[in-house]
Each structure stands twice: as C-alpha cells, then as structure tokens.
Amino acid sequence: MKTTIDIPDDLAIRAKKKAVDLRRPFRELVIEGLRARLDDSKDSQRDVTARSVRWVVHPGGVPPEVDFADRAAMTEWLRERE
C-alpha cells in the first residue's frame, strides 16, 4: 500500500544516508524499522499506569441538553460539572 507521511528533515536525511550505506532502498529501511518496532516484545509488555475514571451519572438517563454526537459539546458539558 502506498501512503504519505511527514518525516522530520534531519531524520529523513539520516535514514537516506543509512540506506545508501547499506545499499538498500530507503523504502526497505523504513519497512524494516516499522516491523522491528511493531514486533518488539518489550513494547507489548510495557507497564501501563492505571488511571482513575470519574463517572458522571445523571438521574433519569441521558440529559436532554447533551448531544453525544458532538464531542466538543459533550466535553464542555462534563467540564461544567467538575
């Protein structure tokens, strides 16, 4: 699949130089790096810090003034009640 990504100039230059040194296409170097990062077993076992959840409960169901299709409005509604 073809895709477009933005890579910082300094990183792209270093990667292209490395690809030349290895006599491999830049594309292969990027693919190898992604595979190595995604397959890294340490990453999948990383400790995730638990975060507490503040439940907002409204008696009688969903308040009529909250539009759950509008994320910004819902966030604002929640912030008003902190």
C-alpha positions as CSV (number, residue, x, y, z in Angstrom):
1,M,0.0,0.0,0.0
2,K,1.2,3.5,-0.8
3,T,1.0,6.2,1.9
4,T,2.4,9.6,2.6
5,I,3.9,10.5,5.9
6,D,5.8,13.6,7.2
7,I,9.3,12.8,8.5
8,P,11.4,15.5,10.1
9,D,14.1,16.6,7.6
10,D,17.0,15.6,9.9
11,L,15.6,12.1,10.4
12,A,14.9,11.6,6.7
13,I,18.4,12.7,5.8
14,R,19.9,10.3,8.3
15,A,17.7,7.4,7.1
16,K,18.5,8.0,3.4
17,K,22.3,8.1,4.2
18,K,21.9,4.9,6.2
19,A,20.0,3.2,3.3
20,V,22.9,4.3,0.9
21,D,25.5,2.9,3.3
22,L,23.6,-0.4,3.5
23,R,23.0,-0.4,-0.3
24,R,19.3,-0.9,0.3
25,P,16.3,1.2,-0.9
26,F,15.0,3.8,1.6
27,R,11.6,2.1,1.5
28,E,13.1,-1.2,2.7
29,L,14.8,0.5,5.6
30,V,11.5,2.2,6.7
31,I,9.6,-1.2,6.4
32,E,12.3,-2.9,8.4
33,G,12.2,-0.2,11.1
34,L,8.4,-0.4,11.4
35,R,8.4,-4.2,11.6
36,A,11.1,-4.1,14.3
37,R,9.2,-1.5,16.3
38,L,5.8,-3.3,16.0
39,D,7.3,-6.7,16.7
40,D,9.3,-5.5,19.8
41,S,8.2,-7.8,22.6
42,K,9.3,-5.2,25.3
43,D,6.8,-2.7,23.9
44,S,3.8,-5.1,24.2
45,Q,4.8,-5.9,27.8
46,R,5.2,-2.3,28.9
47,D,3.6,-1.4,32.2
48,V,0.5,0.7,31.7
49,T,-0.3,3.0,34.5
50,A,-3.9,2.7,35.7
51,R,-6.0,5.9,35.5
52,S,-9.0,6.5,37.6
53,V,-12.3,7.1,35.8
54,R,-14.7,9.8,37.1
55,W,-18.1,8.6,36.3
56,V,-20.8,11.2,35.6
57,V,-24.2,9.9,36.4
58,H,-27.4,11.8,35.7
59,P,-30.6,10.5,37.2
60,G,-33.2,9.6,34.6
61,G,-30.9,8.7,31.8
62,V,-29.2,10.9,29.2
63,P,-29.7,14.6,29.9
64,P,-31.6,16.3,27.1
65,E,-29.1,19.1,26.7
66,V,-26.2,16.7,25.9
67,D,-25.6,15.9,22.3
68,F,-23.4,12.8,22.2
69,A,-22.8,13.2,18.5
70,D,-21.0,16.5,19.3
71,R,-17.8,15.6,21.2
72,A,-16.9,19.2,21.9
73,A,-20.3,20.0,23.4
74,M,-20.2,16.8,25.5
75,T,-16.7,17.6,26.8
76,E,-17.9,21.2,27.7
77,W,-20.9,19.8,29.5
78,L,-18.7,17.5,31.5
79,R,-16.3,20.3,32.4
80,E,-19.1,22.5,33.6
81,R,-19.9,19.8,36.2
82,E,-16.4,19.3,37.7
